[in-house]
């Protein structure tokens, strides 16, 4: 059974059936329900109205409140059918985008309907382990020199302070030389991405090149200038599959959804011939018109 579920042909048949069902349902809604003058609510729809009210207000609706909920539901259906009867959906870009989005969701749902086993995930991880590689993590202390307080002297003051602290330990008392910092003075095992968010990319790149064991700098951040004492560096590594199995499954599902959507769209796109006008004087090359699109020369201006 598991082998059958993994067959690409089965996935294609399921997707085809779902897309056919959506098309048939849309036709029925427009040609059937859209022109019908009968609105019938099911018990499930009424129960759903009550459940939504309870989830929002933490109590059951009164009879009057429930009647208004039902009437709002009916109002929405009446307006929807009247809009269809007037053909309003045909020229509405928002409606088109929403329908297109639903088609994409349907295609992606085919991929997420199958659960991969551990062996399949492990094999996929072996080919994509670099995506889960953990970068070096740095622990460091820093001293801050504020441009707001020192103006253009901030860099030179930091450089002068470095000359005094060159051989000092990281816990040196230097309050008289530096400015207060709004966040932390010591950061433990921070990855470059984390440092980039707090200090800016330039600071993160610079700190990653510093050797442990001494005061160094000045290093510029988005906040000012810093002297940095790197304490330890935890080398980056590729974690074992068992450590990141949940993340691997999430990434695998995302990839399968993307592949399913790409395949579904290519199949749908192949059914159409698209005519695109080409401005006068512009060659119909591959950059302007895709191979599946037929160029139509634009009419010259009168």
C-alpha positions in Angstrom: 0.0 0.0 0.0 2.8 2.4 0.9 4.5 1.7 -2.4 1.3 2.4 -4.2 0.9 5.8 -2.5 4.4 6.8 -3.7 3.6 6.1 -7.3 3.8 9.4 -9.4 1.0 8.1 -11.7 -1.4 7.9 -8.7 -0.6 11.5 -7.7 -1.3 12.7 -11.2 -4.6 10.8 -11.3 -5.6 12.3 -7.9 -4.7 15.8 -9.0 -6.6 15.4 -12.3 -9.7 14.2 -10.4 -9.5 17.1 -8.0 -9.1 19.7 -10.7 -11.9 18.2 -12.7 -14.1 18.3 -9.6 -13.3 21.9 -9.0 -14.1 22.8 -12.6 -17.4 20.9 -12.5 -18.3 22.4 -9.2 -17.6 25.9 -10.5 -19.7 25.3 -13.5 -22.5 24.0 -11.3 -22.3 27.0 -9.0 -22.5 29.4 -11.9 -25.0 27.6 -14.2 -27.0 25.8 -11.5 -26.9 27.5 -8.1 -26.2 30.9 -9.5 -29.5 30.8 -11.4 -31.5 29.0 -8.6 -33.9 30.9 -6.4 -33.6 28.4 -3.6 -31.1 28.7 -0.8 -30.8 25.6 1.4 -28.6 25.6 4.5 -27.4 22.3 6.0 -27.3 21.3 9.6 -23.5 21.3 9.4 -23.5 24.9 8.2 -25.8 25.9 11.1 -23.5 24.1 13.6 -20.5 25.8 12.1 -22.1 29.2 12.7 -22.8 28.3 16.3 -19.2 27.0 16.9 -17.6 30.1 15.4 -19.7 32.3 17.7 -18.7 30.2 20.7 -15.0 30.3 19.8 -15.1 34.1 19.7 -17.4 34.9 22.6 -16.9 31.8 24.8 -20.6 31.2 25.1 -23.5 30.0 23.1 -25.5 32.5 21.0 -28.9 33.6 22.1 -31.9 32.9 19.8 -31.8 36.4 18.5 -28.0 36.3 17.9 -28.2 33.0 16.1 -31.0 34.3 13.9 -28.8 37.2 12.9 -25.9 34.8 12.2 -28.2 32.8 9.9 -29.5 35.9 8.1 -25.9 37.1 7.6 -25.1 33.7 6.0 -28.2 34.0 3.8 -27.3 37.6 2.9 -23.8 36.5 1.7 -25.3 33.8 -0.5 -27.9 36.1 -2.0 -25.3 38.8 -2.8 -22.9 36.1 -4.2 -25.6 34.7 -6.6 -26.7 38.2 -7.7 -23.1 39.1 -8.4 -22.7 35.9 -10.5 -25.9 36.7 -12.4 -24.5 40.1 -13.3 -21.1 38.5 -14.3 -19.2 40.6 -11.8 -16.6 37.9 -11.2 -15.4 38.0 -14.8 -13.7 41.4 -14.6 -12.7 41.4 -11.0 -8.9 40.9 -10.5 -9.3 40.1 -6.8 -11.7 37.2 -7.6 -9.3 36.0 -10.3 -6.4 36.0 -7.9 -8.4 34.2 -5.3 -9.5 31.5 -7.7 -6.0 31.1 -9.0 -4.7 30.8 -5.4 -7.3 28.0 -4.7 -6.1 26.1 -7.8 -2.5 26.3 -6.5 -3.6 25.1 -3.0 -5.3 22.1 -4.6 -2.2 21.2 -6.5 0.0 21.5 -3.4 -2.5 19.5 -1.2 -1.9 16.5 -3.4 1.8 16.5 -2.4 1.0 17.0 1.3 -1.5 14.1 1.3 1.3 11.6 1.5 3.4 11.0 4.6 7.1 10.2 3.9 8.7 7.4 5.9 12.0 7.8 7.8 14.1 6.1 5.1 12.8 8.5 2.4 13.5 11.5 4.6 16.9 10.3 5.5 17.8 9.7 1.8 16.5 13.2 1.0 18.5 14.7 3.9 21.7 13.0 2.7 21.3 15.0 -0.6 20.4 18.3 1.0 22.3 18.3 4.3 24.1 21.5 3.3 20.7 23.3 3.7 20.7 22.4 7.4 24.4 23.2 8.1 24.9 25.2 11.3 27.3 28.1 11.1 30.0 29.1 13.5 28.7 30.6 16.8 30.7 33.2 18.5 30.8 34.3 22.2 32.2 37.8 22.8 32.2 40.9 24.9 32.3 44.4 23.4 32.8 48.0 24.4 30.7 50.6 22.8 31.6 54.1 21.5 28.5 56.1 20.6 28.5 58.5 17.6 25.6 60.3 19.2 27.8 61.2 22.2 31.1 61.6 20.5 30.2 62.6 16.9 33.0 62.0 14.4 35.5 61.2 17.3 33.8 57.9 18.0 36.1 55.8 15.7 39.3 57.6 16.9 38.3 57.3 20.6 37.8 53.5 20.1 41.2 53.2 18.4 42.9 55.1 21.3 41.1 52.9 23.8 42.3 49.8 22.0 45.9 50.8 22.5 45.3 51.0 26.3 43.4 47.6 26.4 45.5 45.6 24.0 46.9 43.2 26.6 43.9 43.3 29.1 41.5 40.5 29.8 37.9 40.6 28.6 36.5 41.6 32.0 38.7 44.7 32.2 37.1 47.7 34.0 36.8 50.3 31.2 33.7 52.2 32.2 35.5 55.5 32.0 36.6 54.9 28.5 33.3 53.7 26.9 29.6 54.7 26.5 26.6 52.8 27.9 25.1 50.3 25.5 21.3 49.8 25.3 21.5 46.0 25.0 24.0 43.4 26.2 27.7 43.7 26.9 28.3 40.0 26.5 26.8 37.7 23.8 27.0 33.9 24.0 27.1 31.6 21.0 25.5 33.9 18.5 25.3 32.9 14.8 26.1 35.5 12.1 22.4 35.8 11.2 21.5 36.7 14.8 24.3 39.3 15.0 23.3 40.8 11.6 19.8 41.4 13.0 21.1 43.1 16.2 24.2 44.9 14.9 23.9 44.9 11.1 25.6 42.7 8.4 28.9 44.5 8.4 29.4 43.9 12.1 28.4 40.2 11.8 30.9 39.6 9.0 33.7 41.4 10.8 33.3 39.6 14.1 33.3 36.2 12.2 36.9 37.0 11.1 38.3 37.8 14.6 40.5 35.4 16.5 39.7 34.6 20.1 41.7 35.9 23.1 42.3 39.6 22.7 40.6 43.0 22.2 40.3 43.9 18.6 38.7 46.6 16.5 37.3 49.2 16.0 34.4 47.3 14.5 31.5 49.3 13.0 27.9 48.4 13.5 24.6 50.1 12.7 24.8 51.6 16.2 28.3 52.9 16.3 31.8 51.6 16.9 32.9 48.7 19.1 36.0 47.0 20.5 35.4 43.2 20.6 36.9 40.5 22.7 36.0 37.1 21.2 35.8 34.6 24.0 35.1 31.3 22.2 34.1 30.1 18.7 31.9 27.0 18.4 32.7 25.5 14.9 29.8 25.0 12.5 28.7 21.5 11.7 26.1 19.5 9.8 23.7 18.0 12.4 22.8 14.3 12.3 19.5 13.5 10.7 17.9 12.6 14.0 18.6 16.0 15.4 16.7 17.8 12.7 14.2 15.2 11.5 11.2 17.5 12.1 12.8 20.3 10.1 13.7 17.9 7.4 10.1 16.8 7.0 8.9 20.4 6.8 11.5 21.2 4.1 10.7 18.0 2.2 7.0 18.8 2.2 7.7 22.3 1.0 9.7 20.9 -1.9 7.1 18.4 -2.8 4.4 21.1 -2.8 6.5 23.3 -5.1 7.1 20.4 -7.5 3.5 19.4 -7.5 2.4 23.0 -8.3 5.0 23.4 -11.0 3.9 20.1 -12.7 0.2 21.0 -12.4 0.7 24.5 -13.8 2.8 23.2 -16.7 0.1 20.7 -17.6 -2.6 23.4 -17.4 -0.5 26.0 -19.3 0.1 23.5 -22.1 -3.7 23.5 -22.9 -3.6 27.2 -23.9 -2.2 29.3 -26.8 -1.4 32.7 -25.4 -1.3 35.8 -27.7 0.9 38.7 -26.5 1.2 41.9 -28.5 4.8 42.9 -29.3 5.5 46.7 -29.4 6.6 47.9 -32.8 10.4 47.9 -33.1 10.9 45.2 -30.4 12.1 41.8 -31.5 10.0 38.9 -30.3 12.9 37.2 -28.6 13.0 34.7 -25.7 13.4 37.5 -23.1 10.2 39.2 -24.1 8.0 36.3 -25.1 8.2 32.7 -23.7 8.5 29.8 -26.2 4.9 28.8 -25.5 3.6 32.2 -26.3 2.7 33.4 -29.8 3.8 37.0 -30.4 1.2 39.3 -32.0 2.6 42.4 -33.7 1.1 45.6 -32.3 -1.0 47.7 -34.6 0.7 50.9 -35.7 -0.6 54.1 -34.2 -2.9 56.0 -36.6 
